[in-house]
Amino acid sequence: DYPADRAKAVAPFVQAAEHARSLGLALNAGHDLSLENLRFFSESIPFLSEVSIGHALISDALYLGLEETIRRYRSCLVGK
């Protein structure tokens, strides 16, 4: 469960990502990434090529506005 143990929750994804990278594959991520978990996930797998966050971004924009939501998501991916 992500809120209870972030490292344990992303460990299988990190392991799969490292294996994919060892095979020379580029890595994209998506489904279920949000403002709650995107920063930690992307820091745990710093070699992500792309994140697909459209659904969560638009959902958050309904409450925060599009400009503020984009600012927040971009801040999660600083250095990417």
C-alpha positions in Angstrom: 0.0 0.0 0.0 1.6 3.2 -1.2 0.8 5.6 1.8 1.9 2.9 4.3 5.2 2.0 2.7 6.2 3.9 -0.4 9.5 2.0 -1.0 7.8 -1.4 -0.7 5.0 -0.3 -3.0 7.3 0.8 -5.9 9.9 -1.9 -5.4 8.5 -4.3 -8.0 8.3 -1.4 -10.5 11.9 -0.4 -9.8 13.0 -4.1 -10.3 11.2 -4.4 -13.6 12.5 -1.0 -14.7 16.1 -2.0 -14.0 15.6 -5.2 -15.9 14.1 -3.4 -18.8 17.0 -0.9 -18.8 19.5 -3.8 -18.7 18.0 -5.0 -21.9 18.4 -1.6 -23.6 14.7 -0.7 -23.5 13.4 2.8 -22.9 10.9 3.0 -20.1 7.6 4.9 -19.9 5.2 4.9 -17.0 1.7 6.0 -16.5 -1.4 4.4 -15.0 -2.1 5.6 -11.4 0.6 8.3 -11.3 -0.7 11.4 -9.6 0.5 14.4 -7.5 0.6 12.1 -4.5 3.1 9.6 -5.9 4.7 11.0 -9.1 7.8 12.6 -7.4 8.7 9.5 -5.4 8.1 7.2 -8.3 10.2 9.3 -10.7 13.0 9.6 -8.1 12.9 5.8 -7.6 13.3 5.3 -11.4 15.3 8.3 -12.5 15.8 6.9 -16.1 12.1 7.1 -17.1 11.8 8.4 -20.7 8.1 9.5 -20.3 5.3 9.6 -17.9 1.7 9.5 -19.1 -0.3 11.6 -16.6 -3.1 13.0 -18.7 -6.0 11.5 -16.8 -4.8 12.5 -13.4 -3.6 15.9 -14.6 -7.0 16.8 -16.1 -8.8 15.5 -13.0 -6.7 17.7 -10.7 -7.2 20.6 -13.1 -10.9 20.5 -12.4 -10.1 21.6 -8.8 -6.8 23.5 -9.1 -7.0 25.0 -12.6 -4.9 23.9 -15.5 -2.0 26.3 -15.0 -1.6 25.5 -11.3 -1.9 21.7 -12.0 0.7 21.8 -14.7 3.0 23.8 -12.4 2.6 21.1 -9.7 3.2 18.2 -12.0 6.3 19.8 -13.6 7.7 20.4 -10.1 7.4 16.6 -9.5 9.6 16.0 -12.5 12.3 18.6 -12.0 15.5 17.4 -13.7 13.7 15.0 -16.1 
